[in-house]
Amino acid sequence: AWVHLPISMGYDRYPELLIDEKSRLLADLEKEKARLFYVHDPEMAVSRVRYDPEKQTYEAVAPQRELVIGER
């Protein structure tokens, strides 16, 4: 749910500005094939994002429950 543009936190002072900023951020993350980290989500730690032009929404792609860096 965090990648949906209208989702914000209760302490966001200017939600309308946040939606614009979030839209630009998600577009950049998709373009760069970068990962998005979810600090408030107990079920998902990180994912990539993809824009669905048909639905006009962003969605999480290849979500990971935990972040693993390097080999163990």
PDB file with SEQRES, HELIX, SHEET and CRYST1 records, atoms N, CA, C and O in Angstrom:
SEQRES   1 A   72  ALA TRP VAL HIS LEU PRO ILE SER MET GLY TYR ASP ARG          
SEQRES   2 A   72  TYR PRO GLU LEU LEU ILE ASP GLU LYS SER ARG LEU LEU          
SEQRES   3 A   72  ALA ASP LEU GLU LYS GLU LYS ALA ARG LEU PHE TYR VAL          
SEQRES   4 A   72  HIS ASP PRO GLU MET ALA VAL SER ARG VAL ARG TYR ASP          
SEQRES   5 A   72  PRO GLU LYS GLN THR TYR GLU ALA VAL ALA PRO GLN ARG          
SEQRES   6 A   72  GLU LEU VAL ILE GLY GLU ARG                                  
HELIX    1 AA1 PRO A   15  GLU A   32  1                                  18    
SHEET    1 AA1 3 LEU A  36  PHE A  37  0                                        
SHEET    2 AA1 3 VAL A  46  ASP A  52 -1                                        
SHEET    3 AA1 3 THR A  57  GLN A  64 -1                                        
CRYST1    1.000    1.000    1.000  90.00  90.00  90.00 P 1           1          
ATOM      1  N   ALA A   1       0.808  -1.212   0.000  1.00  0.00           N  
ATOM      2  CA  ALA A   1       0.000   0.000   0.000  1.00  0.00           C  
ATOM      3  C   ALA A   1       0.845   1.267   0.000  1.00  0.00           C  
ATOM      4  O   ALA A   1       0.368   2.321  -0.422  1.00  0.00           O  
ATOM      5  N   TRP A   2       2.093   1.186   0.466  1.00  0.00           N  
ATOM      6  CA  TRP A   2       2.912   2.402   0.598  1.00  0.00           C  
ATOM      7  C   TRP A   2       3.249   3.047  -0.739  1.00  0.00           C  
ATOM      8  O   TRP A   2       3.535   4.244  -0.776  1.00  0.00           O  
ATOM      9  N   VAL A   3       3.226   2.304  -1.828  1.00  0.00           N  
ATOM     10  CA  VAL A   3       3.585   2.911  -3.110  1.00  0.00           C  
ATOM     11  C   VAL A   3       2.418   3.663  -3.747  1.00  0.00           C  
ATOM     12  O   VAL A   3       2.616   4.372  -4.734  1.00  0.00           O  
ATOM     13  N   HIS A   4       1.225   3.527  -3.214  1.00  0.00           N  
ATOM     14  CA  HIS A   4       0.093   4.281  -3.757  1.00  0.00           C  
ATOM     15  C   HIS A   4       0.251   5.756  -3.400  1.00  0.00           C  
ATOM     16  O   HIS A   4       0.506   6.101  -2.246  1.00  0.00           O  
ATOM     17  N   LEU A   5       0.101   6.601  -4.379  1.00  0.00           N  
ATOM     18  CA  LEU A   5       0.382   8.026  -4.192  1.00  0.00           C  
ATOM     19  C   LEU A   5      -0.388   8.691  -3.051  1.00  0.00           C  
ATOM     20  O   LEU A   5       0.216   9.479  -2.323  1.00  0.00           O  
ATOM     21  N   PRO A   6      -1.681   8.427  -2.848  1.00  0.00           N  
ATOM     22  CA  PRO A   6      -2.371   9.154  -1.788  1.00  0.00           C  
ATOM     23  C   PRO A   6      -2.050   8.687  -0.367  1.00  0.00           C  
ATOM     24  O   PRO A   6      -2.502   9.315   0.590  1.00  0.00           O  
ATOM     25  N   ILE A   7      -1.291   7.612  -0.200  1.00  0.00           N  
ATOM     26  CA  ILE A   7      -0.955   7.134   1.138  1.00  0.00           C  
ATOM     27  C   ILE A   7       0.104   8.044   1.732  1.00  0.00           C  
ATOM     28  O   ILE A   7       1.159   8.249   1.133  1.00  0.00           O  
ATOM     29  N   SER A   8      -0.173   8.591   2.913  1.00  0.00           N  
ATOM     30  CA  SER A   8       0.785   9.439   3.613  1.00  0.00           C  
ATOM     31  C   SER A   8       0.677   9.144   5.107  1.00  0.00           C  
ATOM     32  O   SER A   8      -0.180   8.372   5.537  1.00  0.00           O  
ATOM     33  N   MET A   9       1.538   9.756   5.877  1.00  0.00           N  
ATOM     34  CA  MET A   9       1.532   9.577   7.326  1.00  0.00           C  
ATOM     35  C   MET A   9       0.768  10.728   7.981  1.00  0.00           C  
ATOM     36  O   MET A   9       0.644  11.804   7.397  1.00  0.00           O  
ATOM     37  N   GLY A  10       0.266  10.505   9.168  1.00  0.00           N  
ATOM     38  CA  GLY A  10      -0.513  11.520   9.869  1.00  0.00           C  
ATOM     39  C   GLY A  10       0.263  12.775  10.193  1.00  0.00           C  
ATOM     40  O   GLY A  10      -0.329  13.838  10.375  1.00  0.00           O  
ATOM     41  N   TYR A  11       1.577  12.671  10.269  1.00  0.00           N  
ATOM     42  CA  TYR A  11       2.382  13.846  10.617  1.00  0.00           C  
ATOM     43  C   TYR A  11       2.861  14.633   9.396  1.00  0.00           C  
ATOM     44  O   TYR A  11       3.611  15.596   9.552  1.00  0.00           O  
ATOM     45  N   ASP A  12       2.450  14.250   8.195  1.00  0.00           N  
ATOM     46  CA  ASP A  12       2.822  15.003   6.996  1.00  0.00           C  
ATOM     47  C   ASP A  12       2.081  16.333   7.002  1.00  0.00           C  
ATOM     48  O   ASP A  12       0.851  16.354   7.018  1.00  0.00           O  
ATOM     49  N   ARG A  13       2.808  17.435   6.990  1.00  0.00           N  
ATOM     50  CA  ARG A  13       2.202  18.762   7.109  1.00  0.00           C  
ATOM     51  C   ARG A  13       1.474  19.198   5.849  1.00  0.00           C  
ATOM     52  O   ARG A  13       0.450  19.878   5.931  1.00  0.00           O  
ATOM     53  N   TYR A  14       1.979  18.823   4.701  1.00  0.00           N  
ATOM     54  CA  TYR A  14       1.385  19.254   3.437  1.00  0.00           C  
ATOM     55  C   TYR A  14       1.168  18.041   2.542  1.00  0.00           C  
ATOM     56  O   TYR A  14       1.975  17.785   1.649  1.00  0.00           O  
ATOM     57  N   PRO A  15       0.091  17.289   2.765  1.00  0.00           N  
ATOM     58  CA  PRO A  15      -0.118  16.044   2.011  1.00  0.00           C  
ATOM     59  C   PRO A  15      -0.149  16.235   0.500  1.00  0.00           C  
ATOM     60  O   PRO A  15       0.302  15.359  -0.238  1.00  0.00           O  
ATOM     61  N   GLU A  16      -0.672  17.362   0.026  1.00  0.00           N  
ATOM     62  CA  GLU A  16      -0.743  17.582  -1.417  1.00  0.00           C  
ATOM     63  C   GLU A  16       0.661  17.683  -2.021  1.00  0.00           C  
ATOM     64  O   GLU A  16       0.923  17.138  -3.093  1.00  0.00           O  
ATOM     65  N   LEU A  17       1.558  18.384  -1.326  1.00  0.00           N  
ATOM     66  CA  LEU A  17       2.938  18.470  -1.793  1.00  0.00           C  
ATOM     67  C   LEU A  17       3.617  17.107  -1.727  1.00  0.00           C  
ATOM     68  O   LEU A  17       4.418  16.760  -2.595  1.00  0.00           O  
ATOM     69  N   LEU A  18       3.298  16.353  -0.712  1.00  0.00           N  
ATOM     70  CA  LEU A  18       3.878  15.029  -0.558  1.00  0.00           C  
ATOM     71  C   LEU A  18       3.520  14.138  -1.738  1.00  0.00           C  
ATOM     72  O   LEU A  18       4.362  13.374  -2.211  1.00  0.00           O  
ATOM     73  N   ILE A  19       2.296  14.221  -2.216  1.00  0.00           N  
ATOM     74  CA  ILE A  19       1.875  13.399  -3.353  1.00  0.00           C  
ATOM     75  C   ILE A  19       2.695  13.751  -4.598  1.00  0.00           C  
ATOM     76  O   ILE A  19       3.105  12.858  -5.339  1.00  0.00           O  
ATOM     77  N   ASP A  20       2.934  15.038  -4.831  1.00  0.00           N  
ATOM     78  CA  ASP A  20       3.763  15.446  -5.968  1.00  0.00           C  
ATOM     79  C   ASP A  20       5.198  14.936  -5.814  1.00  0.00           C  
ATOM     80  O   ASP A  20       5.784  14.418  -6.765  1.00  0.00           O  
ATOM     81  N   GLU A  21       5.759  15.085  -4.611  1.00  0.00           N  
ATOM     82  CA  GLU A  21       7.122  14.627  -4.355  1.00  0.00           C  
ATOM     83  C   GLU A  21       7.216  13.108  -4.502  1.00  0.00           C  
ATOM     84  O   GLU A  21       8.169  12.584  -5.078  1.00  0.00           O  
ATOM     85  N   LYS A  22       6.222  12.421  -3.977  1.00  0.00           N  
ATOM     86  CA  LYS A  22       6.214  10.962  -4.042  1.00  0.00           C  
ATOM     87  C   LYS A  22       6.113  10.486  -5.486  1.00  0.00           C  
ATOM     88  O   LYS A  22       6.753   9.503  -5.860  1.00  0.00           O  
ATOM     89  N   SER A  23       5.324  11.164  -6.291  1.00  0.00           N  
ATOM     90  CA  SER A  23       5.185  10.825  -7.703  1.00  0.00           C  
ATOM     91  C   SER A  23       6.530  10.948  -8.416  1.00  0.00           C  
ATOM     92  O   SER A  23       6.910  10.063  -9.182  1.00  0.00           O  
ATOM     93  N   ARG A  24       7.248  12.040  -8.168  1.00  0.00           N  
ATOM     94  CA  ARG A  24       8.567  12.225  -8.784  1.00  0.00           C  
ATOM     95  C   ARG A  24       9.561  11.175  -8.282  1.00  0.00           C  
ATOM     96  O   ARG A  24      10.345  10.637  -9.064  1.00  0.00           O  
ATOM     97  N   LEU A  25       9.529  10.886  -6.983  1.00  0.00           N  
ATOM     98  CA  LEU A  25      10.431   9.891  -6.409  1.00  0.00           C  
ATOM     99  C   LEU A  25      10.189   8.511  -7.015  1.00  0.00           C  
ATOM    100  O   LEU A  25      11.136   7.838  -7.421  1.00  0.00           O  
ATOM    101  N   LEU A  26       8.936   8.092  -7.077  1.00  0.00           N  
ATOM    102  CA  LEU A  26       8.627   6.769  -7.621  1.00  0.00           C  
ATOM    103  C   LEU A  26       9.003   6.666  -9.097  1.00  0.00           C  
ATOM    104  O   LEU A  26       9.487   5.626  -9.544  1.00  0.00           O  
ATOM    105  N   ALA A  27       8.783   7.738  -9.852  1.00  0.00           N  
ATOM    106  CA  ALA A  27       9.179   7.745 -11.264  1.00  0.00           C  
ATOM    107  C   ALA A  27      10.696   7.611 -11.396  1.00  0.00           C  
ATOM    108  O   ALA A  27      11.184   6.876 -12.255  1.00  0.00           O  
ATOM    109  N   ASP A  28      11.437   8.319 -10.548  1.00  0.00           N  
ATOM    110  CA  ASP A  28      12.895   8.216 -10.579  1.00  0.00           C  
ATOM    111  C   ASP A  28      13.368   6.827 -10.168  1.00  0.00           C  
ATOM    112  O   ASP A  28      14.282   6.276 -10.783  1.00  0.00           O  
ATOM    113  N   LEU A  29      12.751   6.256  -9.131  1.00  0.00           N  
ATOM    114  CA  LEU A  29      13.127   4.916  -8.679  1.00  0.00           C  
ATOM    115  C   LEU A  29      12.899   3.889  -9.792  1.00  0.00           C  
ATOM    116  O   LEU A  29      13.723   3.001 -10.009  1.00  0.00           O  
ATOM    117  N   GLU A  30      11.782   4.021 -10.484  1.00  0.00           N  
ATOM    118  CA  GLU A  30      11.492   3.092 -11.581  1.00  0.00           C  
ATOM    119  C   GLU A  30      12.512   3.262 -12.708  1.00  0.00           C  
ATOM    120  O   GLU A  30      13.036   2.280 -13.234  1.00  0.00           O  
ATOM    121  N   LYS A  31      12.783   4.494 -13.066  1.00  0.00           N  
ATOM    122  CA  LYS A  31      13.719   4.776 -14.160  1.00  0.00           C  
ATOM    123  C   LYS A  31      15.115   4.234 -13.853  1.00  0.00           C  
ATOM    124  O   LYS A  31      15.765   3.656 -14.725  1.00  0.00           O  
ATOM    125  N   GLU A  32      15.570   4.419 -12.625  1.00  0.00           N  
ATOM    126  CA  GLU A  32      16.908   3.999 -12.227  1.00  0.00           C  
ATOM    127  C   GLU A  32      16.974   2.534 -11.776  1.00  0.00           C  
ATOM    128  O   GLU A  32      18.047   2.016 -11.469  1.00  0.00           O  
ATOM    129  N   LYS A  33      15.810   1.879 -11.741  1.00  0.00           N  
ATOM    130  CA  LYS A  33      15.721   0.496 -11.246  1.00  0.00           C  
ATOM    131  C   LYS A  33      16.279   0.393  -9.832  1.00  0.00           C  
ATOM    132  O   LYS A  33      16.940  -0.580  -9.468  1.00  0.00           O  
ATOM    133  N   ALA A  34      15.995   1.417  -9.057  1.00  0.00           N  
ATOM    134  CA  ALA A  34      16.452   1.486  -7.672  1.00  0.00           C  
ATOM    135  C   ALA A  34      15.434   0.804  -6.758  1.00  0.00           C  
ATOM    136  O   ALA A  34      14.345   0.435  -7.196  1.00  0.00           O  
ATOM    137  N   ARG A  35      15.794   0.642  -5.507  1.00  0.00           N  
ATOM    138  CA  ARG A  35      14.899  -0.015  -4.555  1.00  0.00           C  
ATOM    139  C   ARG A  35      14.277   1.005  -3.603  1.00  0.00           C  
ATOM    140  O   ARG A  35      14.869   2.039  -3.292  1.00  0.00           O  
ATOM    141  N   LEU A  36      13.090   0.686  -3.162  1.00  0.00           N  
ATOM    142  CA  LEU A  36      12.363   1.501  -2.196  1.00  0.00           C  
ATOM    143  C   LEU A  36      12.346   0.749  -0.872  1.00  0.00           C  
ATOM    144  O   LEU A  36      11.985  -0.428  -0.831  1.00  0.00           O  
ATOM    145  N   PHE A  37      12.733   1.418   0.208  1.00  0.00           N  
ATOM    146  CA  PHE A  37      12.776   0.803   1.531  1.00  0.00           C  
ATOM    147  C   PHE A  37      11.552   1.228   2.330  1.00  0.00           C  
ATOM    148  O   PHE A  37      11.166   2.396   2.316  1.00  0.00           O  
ATOM    149  N   TYR A  38      10.948   0.278   3.023  1.00  0.00           N  
ATOM    150  CA  TYR A  38       9.722   0.509   3.786  1.00  0.00           C  
ATOM    151  C   TYR A  38      10.042   0.462   5.276  1.00  0.00           C  
ATOM    152  O   TYR A  38      10.129  -0.619   5.858  1.00  0.00           O  
ATOM    153  N   VAL A  39      10.217   1.618   5.889  1.00  0.00           N  
ATOM    154  CA  VAL A  39      10.598   1.641   7.308  1.00  0.00           C  
ATOM    155  C   VAL A  39       9.410   1.428   8.240  1.00  0.00           C  
ATOM    156  O   VAL A  39       9.609   1.109   9.412  1.00  0.00           O  
ATOM    157  N   HIS A  40       8.190   1.593   7.758  1.00  0.00           N  
ATOM    158  CA  HIS A  40       7.003   1.443   8.601  1.00  0.00           C  
ATOM    159  C   HIS A  40       6.201   0.187   8.291  1.00  0.00           C  
ATOM    160  O   HIS A  40       5.076   0.046   8.771  1.00  0.00           O  
ATOM    161  N   ASP A  41       6.749  -0.720   7.506  1.00  0.00           N  
ATOM    162  CA  ASP A  41       5.995  -1.898   7.098  1.00  0.00           C  
ATOM    163  C   ASP A  41       6.600  -3.158   7.706  1.00  0.00           C  
ATOM    164  O   ASP A  41       7.734  -3.508   7.376  1.00  0.00           O  
ATOM    165  N   PRO A  42       5.883  -3.843   8.576  1.00  0.00           N  
ATOM    166  CA  PRO A  42       6.435  -5.054   9.196  1.00  0.00           C  
ATOM    167  C   PRO A  42       6.473  -6.256   8.248  1.00  0.00           C  
ATOM    168  O   PRO A  42       7.131  -7.251   8.552  1.00  0.00           O  
ATOM    169  N   GLU A  43       5.788  -6.184   7.120  1.00  0.00           N  
ATOM    170  CA  GLU A  43       5.707  -7.310   6.181  1.00  0.00           C  
ATOM    171  C   GLU A  43       6.681  -7.212   5.014  1.00  0.00           C  
ATOM    172  O   GLU A  43       7.022  -8.232   4.413  1.00  0.00           O  
ATOM    173  N   MET A  44       7.139  -5.998   4.679  1.00  0.00           N  
ATOM    174  CA  MET A  44       7.986  -5.819   3.506  1.00  0.00           C  
ATOM    175  C   MET A  44       9.111  -4.848   3.841  1.00  0.00           C  
ATOM    176  O   MET A  44       8.861  -3.760   4.361  1.00  0.00           O  
ATOM    177  N   ALA A  45      10.346  -5.237   3.544  1.00  0.00           N  
ATOM    178  CA  ALA A  45      11.492  -4.385   3.831  1.00  0.00           C  
ATOM    179  C   ALA A  45      11.897  -3.524   2.639  1.00  0.00           C  
ATOM    180  O   ALA A  45      12.263  -2.359   2.798  1.00  0.00           O  
ATOM    181  N   VAL A  46      11.827  -4.107   1.443  1.00  0.00           N  
ATOM    182  CA  VAL A  46      12.337  -3.413   0.265  1.00  0.00           C  
ATOM    183  C   VAL A  46      11.687  -3.989  -0.990  1.00  0.00           C  
ATOM    184  O   VAL A  46      11.299  -5.157  -1.022  1.00  0.00           O  
ATOM    185  N   SER A  47      11.575  -3.151  -2.026  1.00  0.00           N  
ATOM    186  CA  SER A  47      11.087  -3.621  -3.322  1.00  0.00           C  
ATOM    187  C   SER A  47      11.540  -2.645  -4.401  1.00  0.00           C  
ATOM    188  O   SER A  47      12.051  -1.563  -4.113  1.00  0.00           O  
ATOM    189  N   ARG A  48      11.346  -3.043  -5.607  1.00  0.00           N  
ATOM    190  CA  ARG A  48      11.464  -2.120  -6.742  1.00  0.00           C  
ATOM    191  C   ARG A  48      10.046  -1.653  -7.043  1.00  0.00           C  
ATOM    192  O   ARG A  48       9.087  -2.222  -6.522  1.00  0.00           O  
ATOM    193  N   VAL A  49       9.902  -0.635  -7.866  1.00  0.00           N  
ATOM    194  CA  VAL A  49       8.563  -0.156  -8.215  1.00  0.00           C  
ATOM    195  C   VAL A  49       8.382  -0.163  -9.718  1.00  0.00           C  
ATOM    196  O   VAL A  49       9.344  -0.055 -10.479  1.00  0.00           O  
ATOM    197  N   ARG A  50       7.127  -0.293 -10.133  1.00  0.00           N  
ATOM    198  CA  ARG A  50       6.781  -0.269 -11.553  1.00  0.00           C  
ATOM    199  C   ARG A  50       5.485   0.512 -11.703  1.00  0.00           C  
ATOM    200  O   ARG A  50       4.564   0.377 -10.898  1.00  0.00           O  
ATOM    201  N   TYR A  51       5.430   1.325 -12.739  1.00  0.00           N  
ATOM    202  CA  TYR A  51       4.216   2.076 -13.033  1.00  0.00           C  
ATOM    203  C   TYR A  51       3.347   1.262 -13.971  1.00  0.00           C  
ATOM    204  O   TYR A  51       3.821   0.748 -14.984  1.00  0.00           O  
ATOM    205  N   ASP A  52       2.073   1.146 -13.628  1.00  0.00           N  
ATOM    206  CA  ASP A  52       1.105   0.448 -14.477  1.00  0.00           C  
ATOM    207  C   ASP A  52       0.280   1.512 -15.191  1.00  0.00           C  
ATOM    208  O   ASP A  52      -0.612   2.099 -14.580  1.00  0.00           O  
ATOM    209  N   PRO A  53       0.552   1.779 -16.475  1.00  0.00           N  
ATOM    210  CA  PRO A  53      -0.156   2.845 -17.179  1.00  0.00           C  
ATOM    211  C   PRO A  53      -1.653   2.585 -17.338  1.00  0.00           C  
ATOM    212  O   PRO A  53      -2.446   3.522 -17.434  1.00  0.00           O  
ATOM    213  N   GLU A  54      -2.032   1.308 -17.366  1.00  0.00           N  
ATOM    214  CA  GLU A  54      -3.446   0.980 -17.491  1.00  0.00           C  
ATOM    215  C   GLU A  54      -4.228   1.407 -16.249  1.00  0.00           C  
ATOM    216  O   GLU A  54      -5.300   2.002 -16.353  1.00  0.00           O  
ATOM    217  N   LYS A  55      -3.683   1.099 -15.084  1.00  0.00           N  
ATOM    218  CA  LYS A  55      -4.328   1.453 -13.813  1.00  0.00           C  
ATOM    219  C   LYS A  55      -3.925   2.843 -13.329  1.00  0.00           C  
ATOM    220  O   LYS A  55      -4.556   3.401 -12.432  1.00  0.00           O  
ATOM    221  N   GLN A  56      -2.863   3.403 -13.931  1.00  0.00           N  
ATOM    222  CA  GLN A  56      -2.288   4.690 -13.534  1.00  0.00           C  
ATOM    223  C   GLN A  56      -1.871   4.678 -12.068  1.00  0.00           C  
ATOM    224  O   GLN A  56      -2.126   5.622 -11.321  1.00  0.00           O  
ATOM    225  N   THR A  57      -1.219   3.575 -11.675  1.00  0.00           N  
ATOM    226  CA  THR A  57      -0.737   3.433 -10.301  1.00  0.00           C  
ATOM    227  C   THR A  57       0.651   2.808 -10.315  1.00  0.00           C  
ATOM    228  O   THR A  57       1.073   2.206 -11.302  1.00  0.00           O  
ATOM    229  N   TYR A  58       1.346   2.965  -9.198  1.00  0.00           N  
ATOM    230  CA  TYR A  58       2.626   2.289  -8.995  1.00  0.00           C  
ATOM    231  C   TYR A  58       2.368   1.025  -8.200  1.00  0.00           C  
ATOM    232  O   TYR A  58       1.415   0.949  -7.425  1.00  0.00           O  
ATOM    233  N   GLU A  59       3.226   0.031  -8.398  1.00  0.00           N  
ATOM    234  CA  GLU A  59       3.091  -1.208  -7.639  1.00  0.00           C  
ATOM    235  C   GLU A  59       4.471  -1.697  -7.232  1.00  0.00           C  
ATOM    236  O   GLU A  59       5.471  -1.410  -7.891  1.00  0.00           O  
ATOM    237  N   ALA A  60       4.506  -2.439  -6.136  1.00  0.00           N  
ATOM    238  CA  ALA A  60       5.753  -3.029  -5.659  1.00  0.00           C  
ATOM    239  C   ALA A  60       6.103  -4.238  -6.516  1.00  0.00           C  
ATOM    240  O   ALA A  60       5.242  -5.054  -6.843  1.00  0.00           O  
ATOM    241  N   VAL A  61       7.376  -4.339  -6.873  1.00  0.00           N  
ATOM    242  CA  VAL A  61       7.862  -5.447  -7.695  1.00  0.00           C  
ATOM    243  C   VAL A  61       9.005  -6.128  -6.940  1.00  0.00           C  
ATOM    244  O   VAL A  61       9.866  -5.459  -6.369  1.00  0.00           O  
ATOM    245  N   ALA A  62       9.005  -7.452  -6.942  1.00  0.00           N  
ATOM    246  CA  ALA A  62      10.047  -8.243  -6.281  1.00  0.00           C  
ATOM    247  C   ALA A  62      10.238  -7.827  -4.824  1.00  0.00           C  
ATOM    248  O   ALA A  62      11.353  -7.509  -4.411  1.00  0.00           O  
ATOM    249  N   PRO A  63       9.155  -7.827  -4.045  1.00  0.00           N  
ATOM    250  CA  PRO A  63       9.291  -7.423  -2.631  1.00  0.00           C  
ATOM    251  C   PRO A  63      10.114  -8.436  -1.843  1.00  0.00           C  
ATOM    252  O   PRO A  63      10.092  -9.634  -2.126  1.00  0.00           O  
ATOM    253  N   GLN A  64      10.835  -7.934  -0.857  1.00  0.00           N  
ATOM    254  CA  GLN A  64      11.622  -8.778   0.036  1.00  0.00           C  
ATOM    255  C   GLN A  64      11.173  -8.525   1.470  1.00  0.00           C  
ATOM    256  O   GLN A  64      11.000  -7.378   1.882  1.00  0.00           O  
ATOM    257  N   ARG A  65      10.990  -9.588   2.213  1.00  0.00           N  
ATOM    258  CA  ARG A  65      10.554  -9.468   3.604  1.00  0.00           C  
ATOM    259  C   ARG A  65      11.658  -8.892   4.493  1.00  0.00           C  
ATOM    260  O   ARG A  65      11.381  -8.181   5.459  1.00  0.00           O  
ATOM    261  N   GLU A  66      12.912  -9.207   4.155  1.00  0.00           N  
ATOM    262  CA  GLU A  66      14.029  -8.666   4.920  1.00  0.00           C  
ATOM    263  C   GLU A  66      15.153  -8.274   3.973  1.00  0.00           C  
ATOM    264  O   GLU A  66      15.251  -8.787   2.858  1.00  0.00           O  
ATOM    265  N   LEU A  67      15.982  -7.376   4.422  1.00  0.00           N  
ATOM    266  CA  LEU A  67      17.103  -6.903   3.623  1.00  0.00           C  
ATOM    267  C   LEU A  67      18.322  -7.742   3.963  1.00  0.00           C  
ATOM    268  O   LEU A  67      18.721  -7.840   5.123  1.00  0.00           O  
ATOM    269  N   VAL A  68      18.907  -8.343   2.939  1.00  0.00           N  
ATOM    270  CA  VAL A  68      20.119  -9.148   3.123  1.00  0.00           C  
ATOM    271  C   VAL A  68      21.223  -8.496   2.298  1.00  0.00           C  
ATOM    272  O   VAL A  68      21.093  -8.329   1.085  1.00  0.00           O  
ATOM    273  N   ILE A  69      22.305  -8.133   2.971  1.00  0.00           N  
ATOM    274  CA  ILE A  69      23.421  -7.491   2.295  1.00  0.00           C  
ATOM    275  C   ILE A  69      24.599  -8.459   2.262  1.00  0.00           C  
ATOM    276  O   ILE A  69      25.030  -8.959   3.301  1.00  0.00           O  
ATOM    277  N   GLY A  70      25.110  -8.714   1.078  1.00  0.00           N  
ATOM    278  CA  GLY A  70      26.261  -9.609   0.948  1.00  0.00           C  
ATOM    279  C   GLY A  70      25.892 -11.056   1.192  1.00  0.00           C  
ATOM    280  O   GLY A  70      24.716 -11.400   1.306  1.00  0.00           O  
ATOM    281  N   GLU A  71      26.894 -11.889   1.271  1.00  0.00           N  
ATOM    282  CA  GLU A  71      26.675 -13.314   1.515  1.00  0.00           C  
ATOM    283  C   GLU A  71      26.870 -13.631   2.978  1.00  0.00           C  
ATOM    284  O   GLU A  71      27.589 -12.936   3.696  1.00  0.00           O  
ATOM    285  N   ARG A  72      26.220 -14.690   3.403  1.00  0.00           N  
ATOM    286  CA  ARG A  72      26.355 -15.110   4.801  1.00  0.00           C  
ATOM    287  C   ARG A  72      27.342 -16.214   4.917  1.00  0.00           C  
ATOM    288  O   ARG A  72      27.594 -16.705   6.018  1.00  0.00           O  
TER     289      ARG A  72                                                      
END                                                                             
